[in-house]
Amino acid sequence: MKAYLGVYTARLEMPWVRSLKEKRALVKPAVERLRSRFPVSVARLAGQDDHSWEVVGFTVMGYDIVWVETILREAADFLAAQAEYEVAEENWKVDEVSLDGIVPLWAQ
């Protein structure tokens, strides 16, 4: 039995922002909206101490690769559609995860 783990990261740039407080007011609501609309786990990964950029990422796991890829793309499109920042760079991948030895035979 196998599952699929999708991972997405994006570098968000806001060169016009003048303070960490102003940046947080842009990034935090976008992360919360992403978390509430999609079945993903979201994290702010880097750049919290710089006011002009930040790296955010999210993951999704499921048994259907098409569903995992669809969620990744829709969530990435949603994140990019927010007008508060520019997505300067993005990366995503889907890895196969073996569940052999983890899932009991009766559950397969």
C-alpha positions as CSV (number, residue, x, y, z in Angstrom):
1,M,0.0,0.0,0.0
2,K,1.3,3.5,-0.7
3,A,0.4,7.1,-0.2
4,Y,1.6,10.4,-1.8
5,L,3.1,13.3,0.0
6,G,2.9,16.7,-1.8
7,V,5.3,19.5,-0.7
8,Y,5.1,23.1,-1.9
9,T,7.3,26.0,-1.0
10,A,7.2,29.6,-2.2
11,R,9.3,32.7,-1.7
12,L,7.0,35.7,-1.2
13,E,8.5,39.1,-1.9
14,M,7.2,42.5,-0.6
15,P,10.0,45.0,-1.3
16,W,7.6,47.9,-0.6
17,V,7.0,46.8,3.0
18,R,8.7,48.9,5.7
19,S,8.4,46.8,8.9
20,L,8.0,43.3,10.2
21,K,4.6,44.2,11.6
22,E,3.4,45.3,8.2
23,K,4.8,42.1,6.5
24,R,3.1,39.9,9.2
25,A,-0.2,41.7,8.5
26,L,0.1,40.6,4.9
27,V,1.5,37.0,5.3
28,K,-0.3,35.7,8.3
29,P,-3.9,36.3,7.0
30,A,-2.9,34.6,3.7
31,V,-1.5,31.6,5.5
32,E,-4.7,31.4,7.6
33,R,-7.0,31.6,4.6
34,L,-4.9,28.9,2.9
35,R,-5.2,26.7,6.0
36,S,-9.0,27.2,6.2
37,R,-9.8,26.6,2.5
38,F,-7.6,23.6,1.7
39,P,-6.7,20.3,3.5
40,V,-3.0,21.3,3.9
41,S,-0.6,21.8,6.7
42,V,1.0,25.3,6.3
43,A,4.1,26.8,7.9
44,R,6.1,30.0,7.7
45,L,9.6,28.6,7.0
46,A,12.1,31.4,6.6
47,G,12.5,35.2,6.4
48,Q,10.5,36.0,9.5
49,D,13.3,38.5,10.5
50,D,13.4,40.3,7.2
51,H,10.6,42.7,6.2
52,S,10.9,42.3,2.4
53,W,10.5,38.5,1.9
54,E,9.3,35.2,3.5
55,V,9.3,31.6,2.5
56,V,6.1,29.7,3.2
57,G,5.3,26.0,2.6
58,F,2.5,23.5,2.8
59,T,2.0,19.8,2.6
60,V,-0.8,17.5,1.7
61,M,-0.9,13.7,1.9
62,G,-3.3,11.2,0.3
63,Y,-3.7,7.9,-1.4
64,D,-4.7,9.4,-4.8
65,I,-1.9,11.1,-6.6
66,V,-4.3,13.1,-8.8
67,W,-6.0,14.5,-5.8
68,V,-2.7,15.4,-4.1
69,E,-1.5,17.2,-7.2
70,T,-4.8,19.0,-7.6
71,I,-4.8,20.2,-4.1
72,L,-1.2,21.4,-4.4
73,R,-1.9,23.3,-7.6
74,E,-5.2,24.9,-6.4
75,A,-3.7,25.9,-3.1
76,A,-0.6,27.3,-4.9
77,D,-2.8,29.3,-7.3
78,F,-4.8,30.6,-4.4
79,L,-1.7,31.8,-2.6
80,A,-0.4,33.5,-5.8
81,A,-3.7,35.2,-6.4
82,Q,-3.4,37.2,-3.1
83,A,-2.4,40.7,-4.2
84,E,-0.4,41.6,-1.1
85,Y,2.9,40.1,-2.3
86,E,4.7,38.6,-5.3
87,V,5.5,34.9,-5.6
88,A,9.1,35.2,-6.7
89,E,9.9,31.5,-6.7
90,E,8.0,28.3,-6.1
91,N,8.8,24.6,-5.9
92,W,6.6,21.6,-5.6
93,K,7.0,17.9,-5.7
94,V,5.0,14.7,-4.9
95,D,6.8,11.7,-3.4
96,E,5.5,8.2,-3.1
97,V,5.5,6.9,0.5
98,S,5.3,3.2,1.2
99,L,2.9,2.2,4.0
100,D,4.1,-1.4,4.1
101,G,4.6,-2.4,7.7
102,I,2.7,0.6,8.9
103,V,-0.8,-0.2,7.9
104,P,-2.1,-3.5,9.3
105,L,-3.0,-6.2,6.7
106,W,-6.7,-6.1,7.7
107,A,-6.8,-2.4,6.8
108,Q,-5.4,-2.9,3.3
